[in-house]
Amino acid sequence: MKCSLCDKLIEKYSVEFNHFKIDDSHSAEICQECIDKFFRWQGELYARLFPTKAMKKRFNRK
């Protein structure tokens, strides 16, 4: 399987962890590296929306 975002081969593919289902007609296969990047980006957005000490510390924000 190849990642839908970066076209790299997904090592140790698992349907539970690498198959991203958006709705009944849209889905994607995503590698762990892209999942990590997505969660980092999402965490940074949450850190801006909810600027708690824990989130600032996690994302090195002052």
C-alpha positions as CSV (number, residue, x, y, z in Angstrom):
1,M,0.0,0.0,0.0
2,K,1.1,3.5,-0.7
3,C,0.4,6.6,1.3
4,S,-2.3,8.9,-0.4
5,L,-0.4,12.0,0.8
6,C,3.3,11.4,0.2
7,D,3.2,8.3,-2.1
8,K,5.7,6.4,0.2
9,L,5.2,2.7,0.8
10,I,3.4,2.1,4.1
11,E,5.4,-0.3,6.2
12,K,3.4,-2.7,8.5
13,Y,0.1,-1.6,7.0
14,S,-2.9,-2.0,9.3
15,V,-6.5,-1.3,8.3
16,E,-7.3,0.0,11.8
17,F,-4.4,2.5,11.9
18,N,-3.6,3.4,8.3
19,H,-7.1,3.5,6.7
20,F,-8.7,7.0,7.1
21,K,-12.4,7.0,6.3
22,I,-13.8,10.4,5.7
23,D,-17.4,9.4,4.7
24,D,-19.0,6.6,2.7
25,S,-17.5,7.7,-0.6
26,H,-14.1,9.1,0.6
27,S,-11.2,7.4,2.2
28,A,-7.4,7.4,2.1
29,E,-4.4,5.2,3.1
30,I,-2.0,7.3,5.3
31,C,1.5,6.4,6.5
32,Q,2.5,6.8,10.2
33,E,4.8,9.8,9.3
34,C,1.9,11.7,7.7
35,I,-0.4,10.8,10.6
36,D,2.2,12.3,13.0
37,K,2.6,15.4,10.9
38,F,-1.2,15.8,10.8
39,F,-1.5,15.4,14.6
40,R,1.3,17.9,15.2
41,W,-0.4,20.5,12.9
42,Q,-3.8,19.8,14.6
43,G,-2.1,20.2,18.1
44,E,-0.6,23.5,17.1
45,L,-4.1,24.7,16.1
46,Y,-5.5,23.6,19.4
47,A,-2.7,25.3,21.2
48,R,-3.6,28.6,19.5
49,L,-7.3,28.2,20.2
50,F,-7.0,27.0,23.8
51,P,-3.7,28.5,25.1
52,T,-3.3,26.4,28.3
53,K,0.1,26.0,30.0
54,A,0.2,22.3,29.0
55,M,-0.4,23.1,25.3
56,K,2.1,25.9,25.3
57,K,4.7,23.7,26.9
58,R,4.0,20.8,24.5
59,F,4.4,23.0,21.4
60,N,7.1,25.4,22.8
61,R,4.9,28.5,22.6
62,K,5.3,31.5,25.0
